[in-house]
Amino acid sequence: MTEHTEVLQPEPAVALARLLGVDLPDLETDGLPLLWHWVYLLDRPHQAELGPDGHPVRGVVPEPGRRRMAAGGRVTRTGPLVVGRPATRHTEVVSTTDKAGRSGPLTFVVVRHTISQDGVVKVVEEQDIVYRAAASTFVSASAATPVPLEAGEREFPVDPTVLFRFSALTYNAHRIHYDRDYARDVEGYPGLVVHGPLQALAMAETVRATGVTPAAIGYRVVAPLFDHQGLVVRATGGGVSVRDHSGRITATGQVETLTGERKTR
């Protein structure tokens, strides 16, 4: 288990609000919206501890050299995490499961983060991470007919600038999100990979834009999404999901609000 404490300053939230194109919430009363803690209490490894892909190679599970991808997670906001006061994050690996995949060995890791403030737990998160063999994926990205936006859908920009800024805000050095040559030539992707957490954040923010307060989310990344494919969030008729411009679903989620509403798909 590791522990990290810092005073939450407003600047990361200001930067995230500007990236998302939303008004800055009342950080001292209402606290950080659901998932906004992702720009706080960050791991900042030494440059010498990073591997060729930009991920740390010391103290990782499993062994260094495996490809790392966010597969999903569950986050519950149990109370307002406010700025101007210290917060502490406890992190632990709760499970590791090895499986055989079509492309080689897979390791599924569940990491739990618990964030407390003033001795009270404010956020509980479990991240699902998958590690695969270091072989090129050669994911196809054939052209498809664009699907027009429907009622209840919202487009979110995922151009290279957005992906770079989100990587910087979350201190995520994984090169598949901002280094197109690396993503294509080393990991075999046809474009920059849109972060799984960014897709989850887009889902939570789309729900928050309806005037309710998201209190929990469970999300799953079901297919890779690339920058040139676009990101469209659907939050209508009880559903929360992300699709690309062609209609291909890349992430699904379930959001619970303070009123007990559920938007699920």
ABEGO torsion letter per residue (X at the ends): XBBBBBBBBAAAAAAAAAAAGBBBBBAAAAEBBBGAAAABGBBBBBAAABBAAGBBABGBOBBBGBBBBBAEEBBBBABBBBBGBBBBBBBBBABBBBBBBAAEBBBBBBBBBBBBBGGBBABBBBBBBBBBBBBBAGBBBBBBBBBBBBBGBBBBBABAAAAAAAAAAAGBABAAAABAAAAAAAAGBABBBBBAAAAAAAAAAAAAAAGBBBABBBBBBABBBBAAAEBBBBBBGGBBBBBBAAGBBABBBBBBBAAGBBBBX
